Amino acid sequence: MSSTLRWLDFSAEEQRRTREMLRLFEEKESRDELGIGQVRDAFSDLLFPGTSVLLTRARYFLIIPWCGQYADSTAHYRRGRQTLDMVERKALVALKAAAPGEPGIIGAYAGTAVKNLPSVLYKQALERYGIARPAVESGVLAEEGVGEHVTRDAPGQWVSSLPAAPSGFPDAIDGGVRLSREEARWLQDQITAATPDSYLTHVLLSDWLVEGVEWPWSHPAVETAPAEMAAVVDDAELFSLAMHGAALLYNLLISEWYESKELSNVADPVEAYREALADWADQVLAHPKRNSWDTGAMWRRVMRQNPRVEGNVRARRFISDWLDVFVRGEVDSLADDHALRQLIKQRERAIKGAQSRLANEKLLRSWAGASGSRRLAYRWGNVAGLIADIHDGLESSDARA
């Protein structure tokens, strides 16, 4: 029997993308209101390959294979056989008991009833870093106690160098979600070997900490990055800064309609977004690399990472029009620029149709004050957490060893 699973109706990759999209929609300021998600994700994958907004703690890269090994080791017992699903749920209980209140524990509130198991959330990353080999689909089984059908894959092989599970696993997990020194060193080696030329590896191998670093381009490691890597980081920073202005103008347009309808759950949104746009314009004009940015080279890097971007003509046209204004620095009176206002309105309505917040009064009334207004960080919050886990493990006393 197998030790990996996925939903019947979707491929594993489709499921991962759907879950990540839903996770993004839970964070109201991270929504892709203007249809730039393909470019955003291309930058995220260029900077931090294998990552997603679903990854929480680094030790799951070991806990999941340990669950798989344990499940496979019981497969020859007719009555005692345990599936990966069963072992994972048992491990989640053990993790919660080992580290009550520790952030990032999957199922901390739902317990064994959790729907999104670590093996599903981490599947792509485990394969990308060479910890698991892609499995081959072998059939459909009904899982006892789960209440749903799952597609099971043929037994995959875990990398042979995987450190041993702690004693008592999965009923007890010494250390909880915190890595030992041996585990951290092993995981660092796996990631850096799989993504040797990435900014992820560059930061991971840096002596500088990630705590307190708000943006990937703010990390001191960028100063020693190779030229091509530094160019990607520069592109990502400038794209993030540029498109933040588009997001702020979009929210200003919503604010103006909101106040015109005399809605008041959000206090003074027009004033707030005009001030935000003024601050943004100051940042744009002060940026030393803005007016020399080679957007053509940026597009080539993005399309090498995701060739499908080239076929998304409307998105590229919208983004290019906006970037032209950004590079020229024509941002002082952006809040009242009729042409740019029309550019934002047309783009949002073309994407959403009847669900446009600039056309649907019902949706306007449910507006909470921010729609996609957060600046793009390319999964940095999740990535920084994983890197911090590894760095903390490397500095640990390794008393568990």
PASELO-344366 format. One record per residue (C-alpha): residue number from 1; x, y negated, z. Coordinates in steps of 0.2 Angstrom, whole numbers. Each point is the difference from the previous one (the first is absolute). Layout:
N
<num->NUM&u->X&v->Y&w->Z>
...
***
This chain:
401
<num->1&u->0&v->0&w->0>
<num->2&u->5&v->-18&w->-2>
<num->3&u->5&v->-14&w->12>
<num->4&u->-6&v->-15&w->-10>
<num->5&u->-17&v->-7&w->-4>
<num->6&u->-9&v->-13&w->-10>
<num->7&u->-18&v->-5&w->-3>
<num->8&u->-9&v->10&w->-14>
<num->9&u->-6&v->-15&w->-10>
<num->10&u->16&v->-9&w->-3>
<num->11&u->18&v->4&w->-4>
<num->12&u->12&v->-4&w->15>
<num->13&u->7&v->-15&w->-9>
<num->14&u->-18&v->-7&w->-3>
<num->15&u->-4&v->3&w->18>
<num->16&u->15&v->-9&w->6>
<num->17&u->-3&v->-15&w->-10>
<num->18&u->-19&v->0&w->5>
<num->19&u->5&v->1&w->18>
<num->20&u->13&v->-14&w->-2>
<num->21&u->-12&v->-11&w->-9>
<num->22&u->-13&v->3&w->14>
<num->23&u->13&v->-4&w->13>
<num->24&u->4&v->-17&w->-9>
<num->25&u->-19&v->-4&w->0>
<num->26&u->-1&v->2&w->18>
<num->27&u->12&v->-15&w->2>
<num->28&u->-10&v->-14&w->-7>
<num->29&u->14&v->-11&w->-4>
<num->30&u->9&v->13&w->-10>
<num->31&u->-13&v->3&w->-13>
<num->32&u->4&v->-2&w->-18>
<num->33&u->-12&v->-13&w->-5>
<num->34&u->8&v->-6&w->-16>
<num->35&u->5&v->17&w->-7>
<num->36&u->19&v->-1&w->2>
<num->37&u->1&v->17&w->9>
<num->38&u->10&v->9&w->-14>
<num->39&u->14&v->-12&w->1>
<num->40&u->0&v->-1&w->19>
<num->41&u->1&v->19&w->1>
<num->42&u->14&v->0&w->-13>
<num->43&u->10&v->-11&w->11>
<num->44&u->-4&v->10&w->15>
<num->45&u->6&v->16&w->-9>
<num->46&u->16&v->-9&w->-6>
<num->47&u->5&v->-6&w->17>
<num->48&u->-6&v->15&w->11>
<num->49&u->-3&v->15&w->-11>
<num->50&u->-10&v->14&w->8>
<num->51&u->-9&v->-11&w->13>
<num->52&u->-18&v->-5&w->2>
<num->53&u->-11&v->-10&w->12>
<num->54&u->-5&v->17&w->7>
<num->55&u->16&v->4&w->8>
<num->56&u->1&v->-3&w->19>
<num->57&u->15&v->8&w->9>
<num->58&u->16&v->8&w->-7>
<num->59&u->-1&v->16&w->10>
<num->60&u->-15&v->6&w->-10>
<num->61&u->13&v->4&w->-14>
<num->62&u->5&v->14&w->12>
<num->63&u->-16&v->4&w->9>
<num->64&u->-9&v->4&w->-16>
<num->65&u->13&v->13&w->-6>
<num->66&u->1&v->7&w->17>
<num->67&u->-19&v->3&w->0>
<num->68&u->1&v->8&w->-17>
<num->69&u->14&v->11&w->5>
<num->70&u->-10&v->5&w->16>
<num->71&u->-16&v->3&w->-11>
<num->72&u->10&v->11&w->-12>
<num->73&u->8&v->10&w->14>
<num->74&u->-17&v->6&w->6>
<num->75&u->-7&v->4&w->-17>
<num->76&u->3&v->19&w->2>
<num->77&u->-11&v->1&w->16>
<num->78&u->-17&v->4&w->-6>
<num->79&u->-9&v->-7&w->16>
<num->80&u->14&v->-12&w->5>
<num->81&u->3&v->-9&w->-17>
<num->82&u->0&v->-19&w->2>
<num->83&u->-2&v->-12&w->-15>
<num->84&u->9&v->-16&w->-1>
<num->85&u->-16&v->-9&w->3>
<num->86&u->-2&v->9&w->17>
<num->87&u->19&v->-2&w->5>
<num->88&u->0&v->-19&w->-4>
<num->89&u->-16&v->-3&w->10>
<num->90&u->9&v->9&w->15>
<num->91&u->16&v->-10&w->-3>
<num->92&u->-10&v->-16&w->0>
<num->93&u->-7&v->4&w->17>
<num->94&u->18&v->4&w->6>
<num->95&u->6&v->-16&w->-7>
<num->96&u->-13&v->-10&w->9>
<num->97&u->4&v->9&w->17>
<num->98&u->19&v->-3&w->-3>
<num->99&u->-1&v->-19&w->-3>
<num->100&u->-17&v->-7&w->7>
<num->101&u->-3&v->-17&w->-8>
<num->102&u->15&v->1&w->-12>
<num->103&u->-5&v->-9&w->-16>
<num->104&u->-1&v->9&w->-17>
<num->105&u->-6&v->16&w->6>
<num->106&u->-12&v->7&w->-13>
<num->107&u->-17&v->5&w->8>
<num->108&u->4&v->-9&w->16>
<num->109&u->-19&v->-4&w->2>
<num->110&u->-8&v->13&w->-10>
<num->111&u->10&v->14&w->7>
<num->112&u->-3&v->17&w->-9>
<num->113&u->-14&v->-7&w->-10>
<num->114&u->11&v->-11&w->-10>
<num->115&u->-3&v->1&w->-18>
<num->116&u->16&v->-7&w->-7>
<num->117&u->14&v->13&w->5>
<num->118&u->18&v->-5&w->-1>
<num->119&u->4&v->13&w->-13>
<num->120&u->-12&v->-9&w->-12>
<num->121&u->6&v->-17&w->4>
<num->122&u->18&v->4&w->-1>
<num->123&u->0&v->12&w->-15>
<num->124&u->7&v->-11&w->-13>
<num->125&u->14&v->-6&w->11>
<num->126&u->5&v->17&w->6>
<num->127&u->2&v->5&w->-19>
<num->128&u->8&v->-16&w->-5>
<num->129&u->14&v->2&w->14>
<num->130&u->3&v->18&w->-4>
<num->131&u->-7&v->7&w->16>
<num->132&u->-14&v->9&w->-9>
<num->133&u->-1&v->7&w->-17>
<num->134&u->-16&v->-3&w->-10>
<num->135&u->-11&v->15&w->3>
<num->136&u->-10&v->10&w->-14>
<num->137&u->-19&v->0&w->1>
<num->138&u->-6&v->18&w->4>
<num->139&u->-19&v->-1&w->4>
<num->140&u->-14&v->-6&w->11>
<num->141&u->-4&v->6&w->17>
<num->142&u->-12&v->-4&w->14>
<num->143&u->9&v->-5&w->16>
<num->144&u->-8&v->6&w->16>
<num->145&u->-4&v->-14&w->12>
<num->146&u->3&v->-14&w->-13>
<num->147&u->-17&v->0&w->-8>
<num->148&u->6&v->-4&w->-17>
<num->149&u->8&v->9&w->-15>
<num->150&u->19&v->-4&w->-4>
<num->151&u->11&v->4&w->-14>
<num->152&u->15&v->10&w->7>
<num->153&u->17&v->1&w->-9>
<num->154&u->12&v->14&w->-1>
<num->155&u->13&v->0&w->14>
<num->156&u->12&v->-15&w->-3>
<num->157&u->18&v->1&w->6>
<num->158&u->7&v->-12&w->13>
<num->159&u->17&v->-6&w->-2>
<num->160&u->12&v->12&w->9>
<num->161&u->9&v->-13&w->10>
<num->162&u->-15&v->-5&w->10>
<num->163&u->4&v->-1&w->18>
<num->164&u->-8&v->13&w->11>
<num->165&u->-17&v->-4&w->9>
<num->166&u->1&v->-4&w->18>
<num->167&u->-3&v->14&w->13>
<num->168&u->-19&v->3&w->3>
<num->169&u->-5&v->-7&w->-17>
<num->170&u->-15&v->-3&w->-5>
<num->171&u->-8&v->1&w->18>
<num->172&u->13&v->-12&w->6>
<num->173&u->11&v->-12&w->-9>
<num->174&u->15&v->-7&w->10>
<num->175&u->3&v->-18&w->-4>
<num->176&u->-17&v->-3&w->-8>
<num->177&u->2&v->-11&w->-16>
<num->178&u->18&v->-5&w->5>
<num->179&u->14&v->7&w->-10>
<num->180&u->16&v->8&w->8>
<num->181&u->17&v->-5&w->-6>
<num->182&u->2&v->16&w->-10>
<num->183&u->-18&v->-2&w->-8>
<num->184&u->3&v->-19&w->-4>
<num->185&u->17&v->4&w->-8>
<num->186&u->-8&v->14&w->-10>
<num->187&u->-14&v->-11&w->-6>
<num->188&u->11&v->-14&w->-4>
<num->189&u->10&v->11&w->-11>
<num->190&u->-15&v->7&w->-9>
<num->191&u->-7&v->-17&w->-4>
<num->192&u->17&v->-7&w->-6>
<num->193&u->4&v->15&w->-10>
<num->194&u->-17&v->-1&w->-9>
<num->195&u->0&v->-19&w->-3>
<num->196&u->18&v->-5&w->0>
<num->197&u->-2&v->-16&w->-10>
<num->198&u->-15&v->-7&w->9>
<num->199&u->-2&v->-15&w->11>
<num->200&u->-8&v->13&w->13>
<num->201&u->17&v->9&w->1>
<num->202&u->10&v->-16&w->0>
<num->203&u->-10&v->-6&w->16>
<num->204&u->0&v->17&w->8>
<num->205&u->19&v->1&w->-1>
<num->206&u->2&v->-18&w->6>
<num->207&u->6&v->-3&w->18>
<num->208&u->-13&v->-14&w->1>
<num->209&u->-16&v->3&w->9>
<num->210&u->-17&v->-2&w->-8>
<num->211&u->-9&v->-6&w->16>
<num->212&u->-6&v->-17&w->-2>
<num->213&u->3&v->-1&w->-19>
<num->214&u->-16&v->-6&w->-8>
<num->215&u->4&v->2&w->-18>
<num->216&u->11&v->13&w->-10>
<num->217&u->10&v->-15&w->-8>
<num->218&u->3&v->-7&w->18>
<num->219&u->10&v->15&w->5>
<num->220&u->19&v->-4&w->1>
<num->221&u->4&v->16&w->-10>
<num->222&u->-6&v->-10&w->-16>
<num->223&u->16&v->-10&w->1>
<num->224&u->10&v->16&w->-4>
<num->225&u->-11&v->8&w->-12>
<num->226&u->7&v->4&w->-18>
<num->227&u->-5&v->-12&w->-13>
<num->228&u->-14&v->10&w->-8>
<num->229&u->-8&v->4&w->17>
<num->230&u->1&v->-18&w->5>
<num->231&u->-8&v->-5&w->-16>
<num->232&u->-15&v->11&w->4>
<num->233&u->-1&v->-7&w->17>
<num->234&u->0&v->-18&w->-7>
<num->235&u->-13&v->5&w->-12>
<num->236&u->-11&v->7&w->13>
<num->237&u->2&v->-15&w->11>
<num->238&u->-4&v->-13&w->-13>
<num->239&u->-15&v->11&w->-6>
<num->240&u->-6&v->0&w->17>
<num->241&u->2&v->-18&w->3>
<num->242&u->-8&v->-5&w->-17>
<num->243&u->-15&v->12&w->1>
<num->244&u->-3&v->-6&w->18>
<num->245&u->-5&v->-17&w->-7>
<num->246&u->-13&v->8&w->-12>
<num->247&u->-7&v->9&w->15>
<num->248&u->-1&v->-16&w->10>
<num->249&u->-9&v->-9&w->-14>
<num->250&u->-12&v->14&w->-2>
<num->251&u->-5&v->-2&w->18>
<num->252&u->-1&v->-18&w->-1>
<num->253&u->-13&v->2&w->-14>
<num->254&u->-10&v->12&w->11>
<num->255&u->2&v->-13&w->14>
<num->256&u->-8&v->-14&w->-10>
<num->257&u->-15&v->11&w->-5>
<num->258&u->-1&v->6&w->18>
<num->259&u->-1&v->-18&w->7>
<num->260&u->-12&v->-6&w->-14>
<num->261&u->-12&v->14&w->6>
<num->262&u->2&v->-8&w->18>
<num->263&u->6&v->17&w->7>
<num->264&u->9&v->-2&w->16>
<num->265&u->7&v->17&w->7>
<num->266&u->17&v->-5&w->-7>
<num->267&u->5&v->-17&w->7>
<num->268&u->7&v->-13&w->-13>
<num->269&u->7&v->12&w->-13>
<num->270&u->2&v->-13&w->-13>
<num->271&u->11&v->-11&w->10>
<num->272&u->10&v->16&w->6>
<num->273&u->3&v->6&w->-18>
<num->274&u->5&v->-17&w->-6>
<num->275&u->13&v->-2&w->13>
<num->276&u->6&v->18&w->-3>
<num->277&u->2&v->-5&w->-19>
<num->278&u->9&v->-15&w->4>
<num->279&u->12&v->10&w->11>
<num->280&u->2&v->13&w->-14>
<num->281&u->4&v->-14&w->-12>
<num->282&u->14&v->-6&w->11>
<num->283&u->7&v->17&w->1>
<num->284&u->0&v->2&w->-19>
<num->285&u->8&v->-16&w->-3>
<num->286&u->14&v->3&w->13>
<num->287&u->4&v->18&w->-6>
<num->288&u->17&v->0&w->-8>
<num->289&u->-3&v->14&w->-13>
<num->290&u->-17&v->-5&w->-5>
<num->291&u->4&v->-10&w->-16>
<num->292&u->13&v->11&w->-6>
<num->293&u->-10&v->16&w->2>
<num->294&u->1&v->12&w->-15>
<num->295&u->-18&v->6&w->-1>
<num->296&u->4&v->10&w->-16>
<num->297&u->13&v->10&w->9>
<num->298&u->-13&v->2&w->14>
<num->299&u->-13&v->7&w->-12>
<num->300&u->13&v->12&w->-7>
<num->301&u->4&v->7&w->17>
<num->302&u->-18&v->2&w->5>
<num->303&u->-5&v->9&w->-16>
<num->304&u->15&v->12&w->1>
<num->305&u->-7&v->5&w->17>
<num->306&u->-18&v->1&w->-6>
<num->307&u->-2&v->0&w->-19>
<num->308&u->-19&v->-1&w->3>
<num->309&u->2&v->-18&w->4>
<num->310&u->4&v->-4&w->-18>
<num->311&u->-17&v->6&w->-5>
<num->312&u->-9&v->-11&w->13>
<num->313&u->-1&v->-15&w->-12>
<num->314&u->-12&v->-11&w->10>
<num->315&u->9&v->2&w->16>
<num->316&u->17&v->-4&w->-8>
<num->317&u->-7&v->-15&w->-9>
<num->318&u->-8&v->-7&w->16>
<num->319&u->16&v->3&w->10>
<num->320&u->11&v->-7&w->-13>
<num->321&u->-11&v->-16&w->-1>
<num->322&u->1&v->-2&w->18>
<num->323&u->19&v->3&w->1>
<num->324&u->3&v->-13&w->-14>
<num->325&u->-7&v->-13&w->12>
<num->326&u->9&v->6&w->14>
<num->327&u->17&v->0&w->-9>
<num->328&u->-3&v->-17&w->-6>
<num->329&u->-4&v->-6&w->17>
<num->330&u->-17&v->-8&w->-5>
<num->331&u->-7&v->3&w->17>
<num->332&u->-3&v->-17&w->9>
<num->333&u->-18&v->-2&w->-5>
<num->334&u->-4&v->18&w->-3>
<num->335&u->-15&v->0&w->12>
<num->336&u->-9&v->-12&w->-12>
<num->337&u->7&v->7&w->-17>
<num->338&u->-15&v->4&w->-10>
<num->339&u->9&v->11&w->-12>
<num->340&u->7&v->11&w->14>
<num->341&u->-16&v->0&w->9>
<num->342&u->-8&v->7&w->-16>
<num->343&u->14&v->13&w->-2>
<num->344&u->-4&v->7&w->18>
<num->345&u->-18&v->0&w->-3>
<num->346&u->0&v->9&w->-16>
<num->347&u->13&v->13&w->6>
<num->348&u->-10&v->4&w->16>
<num->349&u->-17&v->1&w->-10>
<num->350&u->8&v->10&w->-14>
<num->351&u->5&v->13&w->13>
<num->352&u->-15&v->0&w->12>
<num->353&u->-15&v->-5&w->-11>
<num->354&u->-15&v->-1&w->11>
<num->355&u->10&v->4&w->15>
<num->356&u->10&v->-17&w->-1>
<num->357&u->0&v->-10&w->15>
<num->358&u->0&v->-15&w->-11>
<num->359&u->-17&v->5&w->-7>
<num->360&u->-9&v->11&w->12>
<num->361&u->-7&v->-10&w->15>
<num->362&u->-4&v->16&w->10>
<num->363&u->19&v->4&w->0>
<num->364&u->4&v->-18&w->3>
<num->365&u->-10&v->0&w->16>
<num->366&u->9&v->15&w->6>
<num->367&u->17&v->-8&w->-3>
<num->368&u->11&v->0&w->16>
<num->369&u->12&v->-14&w->-5>
<num->370&u->13&v->10&w->-9>
<num->371&u->0&v->10&w->-16>
<num->372&u->17&v->7&w->-6>
<num->373&u->8&v->-15&w->8>
<num->374&u->15&v->9&w->7>
<num->375&u->17&v->-2&w->-8>
<num->376&u->6&v->16&w->-9>
<num->377&u->13&v->9&w->11>
<num->378&u->1&v->16&w->-10>
<num->379&u->-4&v->13&w->14>
<num->380&u->14&v->-8&w->11>
<num->381&u->-9&v->1&w->16>
<num->382&u->-1&v->19&w->-2>
<num->383&u->17&v->2&w->-7>
<num->384&u->8&v->-10&w->14>
<num->385&u->-9&v->11&w->12>
<num->386&u->8&v->16&w->-8>
<num->387&u->17&v->-8&w->-1>
<num->388&u->-1&v->-5&w->18>
<num->389&u->-5&v->18&w->6>
<num->390&u->16&v->6&w->-9>
<num->391&u->11&v->-13&w->7>
<num->392&u->-7&v->3&w->17>
<num->393&u->3&v->19&w->-2>
<num->394&u->18&v->-3&w->-5>
<num->395&u->3&v->-10&w->15>
<num->396&u->-8&v->12&w->12>
<num->397&u->9&v->11&w->13>
<num->398&u->-7&v->15&w->-8>
<num->399&u->-4&v->8&w->16>
<num->400&u->-12&v->12&w->-9>
<num->401&u->14&v->8&w->-10>
***
